Amino acid sequence: MSQKVTEIGIGNQVVRNDFDNLPIFKEMKRVTDDYGNVFIRIPKFYIRKTSTAGKLSIQVSKTQISGSYLPKTFWDFDKNKELPYVDVGAYLASLNGTRLESKAGVLPLVSTTISNFRQYARNNGVGYQQLDIHTIDMLQALFYVEFATLNSQSIHPGYTGGEEAKLTGGTDGVVASSGAIGTSNTNQFKYRGIEDLWGHVWQFVDGVNIIDNQAWVCENAEQYASDVFASPYVRLSYKNSGSNGYVREVGFDPNRPYAQFPTVTSGASSSTYYSDNYYQESGQRIALFGGSWSNGVFSGVSYWNLPHASSYSSSSIGGRLVRKAI
């Protein structure tokens, strides 16, 4: 099989990306809900991860294959059935009254807690939630498969060289499925219509709580809560690295392959292995993802920031709205 061409577009460039014509990828589309929130609709698909001899293989498939799993974003826990799609906010989340939004031309919501984000998302109604570990797993798998690299900033640095938050919608003029207005780290980047997947502001990631570098995860978004280390949260079979640094290896729990956090942070750099940084502290922690406007080469689609308590808020921390098909 010949290698696929995966070009990103700068501005109004029309480029070649062979994945635009492949299942899953070609079916991703922009949709708007009754509130005017803009999402990228991602069709149901399965992921297979195989970890052998220190190597991780990732495959995505429209149909279930041996050893694959269905991301929990495509599962209705109340009705015990698969869901046809999930809607991921096209923009970083903003706030309208008490409802989390996904709209262009506004500043991202920052300086509030993960618990507030969770409630603001739920205030939209049934199926709405904030970004979670299962959505991140799905997006990482799609990105790694499409661009065949762990170094996301080798594709584009994202908005990681600025001084403050920008208005959302900075990539709306990009014609290609993925791209930016410019090539520098002062430009926002969109991955298949999802703006600022990394960079601009940190994003809260729900469904995971950490205590002394041990991650606990939850699968049902309706049961998400911070600082819980018992059912419905389950402990992963490995511990996260207790050292900061660039990520060389991530953990793999065969029973929960969707949750992969850094386990080895020595011997890597901004251009080798995962090429993203990792921060942690002992104690009870929450998960942040991606990097902010000033994080430079530390940022990317594999960047986990795990040093903060659930009560923490900052002008560089925001989130993203997600809607399950229920």
Secondary structure by P-SEA (a helix, b strand, c coil): ccbbbbbbbccccccccccccccccccbbbbbccccbbbbccccbbbbbbbcccbbbbbbccccccccccccccccccccccccccccccccbbbcccbbbbbccccccccccaaaaaaaaaccccccccccaaaaaaaaaaaaaaccccccccccccccccccccccccccccccccccccccccbbbbccccccccccbbbbbccccccccbbbbbccccccccccccccbbbcccccccccccccbbbbcccccccccccccccccccccccbbbbbbcccccccccccccccccccccbbbccccccccccccccbbbbccc
